[in-house]
Amino acid sequence: MPNMPMGFRPFLHPLHDLLLAFPVALFTFALVTDIAYLQTAEIQWTNFSSWLIVGALLTGGMVLFWSIILAIAARRGAHRQPSLLYAVLIAIMWVAGLVNAFQHSQDAWSSVGVTGLILSIISTVFALAASWVAHRTVREMAR
């Protein structure tokens, strides 16, 4: 990082940042496949959604664990407030995704419907918000 001040430590470890990309992408694509199912009634779209949600939950679980450790470690540091907000956003994303996975395990129309779509939207919005908080913090600390 050539333009970073001396002693600068990024908010997220690069591996953590890489893991965060998976729930962001997978929850977003699950939302897209839910919309595709509601438009076409092709059952394979719900299968795609289920697989994407499970992948997002697996990597999101690692991100959640790491974010809790980050929040505990940053209790007195410069990243205290952003790390706590980040951990809360990741936790809400993961819980909404878990409930969404249970919703998508139902049969036919009830697997997506309004509830599945809303849960997909919530998961996606919180994944994007967590990513925004993490990367906004890096830009602010670099100034």
C-alpha positions as CSV (number, residue, x, y, z in Angstrom):
1,M,0.0,0.0,0.0
2,P,2.2,2.8,-1.3
3,N,0.1,5.9,-0.1
4,M,-0.7,4.6,3.3
5,P,0.6,6.4,6.4
6,M,3.3,4.8,8.6
7,G,1.9,2.3,11.0
8,F,-1.4,1.9,9.1
9,R,-3.2,-1.4,9.7
10,P,-6.1,-2.2,7.4
11,F,-9.5,-2.9,9.0
12,L,-9.8,-6.4,7.5
13,H,-7.1,-9.0,7.0
14,P,-6.8,-9.7,3.2
15,L,-8.1,-13.3,3.7
16,H,-11.0,-12.0,5.7
17,D,-11.7,-9.5,2.9
18,L,-11.6,-12.3,0.4
19,L,-14.0,-14.5,2.4
20,L,-16.4,-11.5,2.7
21,A,-16.7,-11.4,-1.1
22,F,-18.4,-14.8,-1.2
23,P,-21.5,-14.0,0.9
24,V,-21.8,-10.6,-0.9
25,A,-21.8,-12.3,-4.3
26,L,-23.7,-15.5,-3.4
27,F,-26.5,-13.8,-1.5
28,T,-26.8,-11.3,-4.4
29,F,-27.1,-14.1,-7.0
30,A,-29.5,-16.0,-4.8
31,L,-31.7,-12.9,-4.9
32,V,-31.4,-12.8,-8.7
33,T,-32.4,-16.5,-9.0
34,D,-35.3,-15.9,-6.6
35,I,-36.6,-13.2,-8.9
36,A,-36.0,-15.4,-11.9
37,Y,-38.1,-18.2,-10.3
38,L,-40.9,-15.8,-9.5
39,Q,-40.9,-14.6,-13.2
40,T,-40.7,-18.1,-14.8
41,A,-41.9,-20.7,-12.2
42,E,-39.0,-22.9,-13.4
43,I,-38.2,-25.1,-10.3
44,Q,-34.4,-25.2,-11.1
45,W,-34.1,-21.6,-10.1
46,T,-35.1,-22.5,-6.5
47,N,-32.4,-25.2,-6.5
48,F,-29.9,-22.6,-7.6
49,S,-31.0,-20.3,-4.9
50,S,-30.7,-23.0,-2.2
51,W,-27.2,-23.9,-3.3
52,L,-26.1,-20.2,-3.4
53,I,-27.5,-19.6,0.0
54,V,-25.7,-22.6,1.5
55,G,-22.4,-21.4,0.0
56,A,-23.0,-18.0,1.4
57,L,-23.8,-19.4,4.8
58,L,-20.6,-21.5,4.8
59,T,-18.3,-18.7,4.0
60,G,-20.4,-16.2,5.9
61,G,-20.0,-18.4,9.0
62,M,-16.3,-18.0,8.8
63,V,-16.6,-14.3,8.2
64,L,-19.0,-14.1,11.2
65,F,-16.6,-15.9,13.5
66,W,-13.7,-13.7,12.3
67,S,-15.8,-10.5,12.7
68,I,-16.6,-11.5,16.3
69,I,-12.9,-12.0,17.1
70,L,-12.2,-8.6,15.4
71,A,-14.8,-6.9,17.5
72,I,-13.4,-8.4,20.7
73,A,-9.8,-7.5,19.7
74,A,-10.8,-3.9,18.8
75,R,-12.6,-3.1,22.1
76,R,-10.1,-0.3,22.9
77,G,-8.6,0.4,19.5
78,A,-9.3,2.8,16.7
79,H,-11.5,0.4,14.9
80,R,-13.9,-0.2,17.9
81,Q,-17.1,1.3,16.6
82,P,-16.7,0.1,13.0
83,S,-15.8,-3.4,14.0
84,L,-18.8,-3.7,16.3
85,L,-21.1,-2.4,13.6
86,Y,-19.5,-4.7,11.1
87,A,-20.0,-7.8,13.4
88,V,-23.7,-6.9,14.0
89,L,-24.3,-6.5,10.2
90,I,-22.6,-9.8,9.5
91,A,-24.6,-11.5,12.3
92,I,-27.9,-10.2,10.9
93,M,-26.9,-11.2,7.4
94,W,-26.1,-14.8,8.5
95,V,-29.2,-15.3,10.6
96,A,-31.4,-14.0,7.8
97,G,-29.6,-16.3,5.4
98,L,-30.1,-19.2,7.7
99,V,-33.8,-18.6,8.0
100,N,-33.9,-18.1,4.2
101,A,-32.2,-21.5,3.8
102,F,-35.0,-23.1,5.9
103,Q,-37.6,-21.2,3.8
104,H,-36.0,-22.5,0.6
105,S,-36.1,-26.1,1.8
106,Q,-39.9,-26.1,1.4
107,D,-41.6,-27.4,-1.7
108,A,-42.6,-25.6,-4.8
109,W,-44.1,-22.0,-4.7
110,S,-43.8,-21.8,-0.9
111,S,-40.0,-22.1,-1.1
112,V,-39.6,-18.7,-2.5
113,G,-42.8,-16.7,-2.6
114,V,-42.9,-13.4,-0.7
115,T,-41.1,-14.6,2.4
116,G,-38.2,-16.1,0.6
117,L,-37.8,-13.0,-1.6
118,I,-37.9,-10.7,1.4
119,L,-35.3,-12.9,3.3
120,S,-33.1,-12.8,0.2
121,I,-33.3,-9.1,0.0
122,I,-32.5,-8.7,3.7
123,S,-29.5,-11.1,3.4
124,T,-28.2,-9.2,0.3
125,V,-28.7,-5.7,1.8
126,F,-26.9,-6.6,5.0
127,A,-24.0,-8.3,3.1
128,L,-23.6,-5.2,1.0
129,A,-23.8,-3.0,4.1
130,A,-21.2,-5.0,5.9
131,S,-18.9,-4.8,2.9
132,W,-19.5,-1.0,2.7
133,V,-18.7,-0.5,6.4
134,A,-15.5,-2.5,6.1
135,H,-14.2,-0.8,3.0
136,R,-15.3,2.7,4.1
137,T,-13.3,2.3,7.2
138,V,-10.2,1.4,5.2
139,R,-10.6,4.6,3.1
140,E,-11.1,6.8,6.2
141,M,-8.1,5.4,8.0
142,A,-5.9,5.8,4.9
143,R,-6.5,9.6,4.9
